[in-house]
Amino acid sequence: MILITVEAEGRVNFEETGLKIREAFKSKMNVTPRVTVVPLGTLPRSEKKTQRVFDHREE
């Protein structure tokens, strides 16, 4: 399963945005991810290059 967490501005509908992202992945990659849309500033920031993709298969 693919989990995607994205940030969006508060003026957009988070549920609609998540569905659009999910549909885009499904149509382009034939994969249906679980999408979570969170408010701007929620995801951690880093000043250095950091890993943005996490592999949780072993958990």
C-alpha positions as CSV (number, residue, x, y, z in Angstrom):
1,M,0.0,0.0,0.0
2,I,1.2,3.5,-0.8
3,L,0.5,6.2,1.8
4,I,0.8,9.8,0.6
5,T,0.6,12.9,2.9
6,V,0.4,16.3,1.2
7,E,-0.1,19.8,2.4
8,A,-2.8,22.1,1.1
9,E,-4.0,25.6,1.9
10,G,-7.0,25.9,4.1
11,R,-9.1,27.4,1.3
12,V,-9.2,24.1,-0.7
13,N,-11.5,21.1,0.1
14,F,-9.1,18.6,1.7
15,E,-11.3,15.6,0.8
16,E,-11.7,16.6,-2.8
17,T,-8.0,17.3,-3.2
18,G,-7.2,13.9,-1.8
19,L,-9.6,12.2,-4.2
20,K,-8.0,14.1,-7.2
21,I,-4.5,13.0,-6.2
22,R,-5.7,9.4,-5.7
23,E,-7.4,9.4,-9.1
24,A,-4.3,10.8,-10.7
25,F,-2.1,8.1,-9.3
26,K,-4.6,5.4,-10.3
27,S,-4.8,6.7,-13.9
28,K,-1.0,7.2,-14.4
29,M,0.5,4.4,-12.3
30,N,-2.4,1.9,-11.9
31,V,-1.9,2.2,-8.1
32,T,-4.5,3.4,-5.6
33,P,-2.8,5.1,-2.7
34,R,-4.2,6.2,0.6
35,V,-4.0,10.0,0.6
36,T,-4.0,12.3,3.6
37,V,-4.3,16.0,3.1
38,V,-3.1,18.2,6.0
39,P,-2.9,22.0,6.5
40,L,0.2,23.9,5.4
41,G,3.0,23.8,8.0
42,T,2.0,20.4,9.3
43,L,4.7,18.3,7.7
44,P,8.2,18.5,9.1
45,R,10.7,20.8,7.5
46,S,14.5,20.4,7.1
47,E,17.2,22.8,6.1
48,K,19.3,19.9,4.7
49,K,18.5,17.4,2.0
50,T,16.2,14.8,3.6
51,Q,14.5,11.6,2.6
52,R,10.9,12.3,1.6
53,V,10.0,8.7,0.7
54,F,9.7,6.2,3.6
55,D,9.6,2.4,3.1
56,H,7.5,0.9,5.9
57,R,7.2,-2.6,4.4
58,E,9.3,-4.2,7.2
59,E,7.1,-2.7,9.9
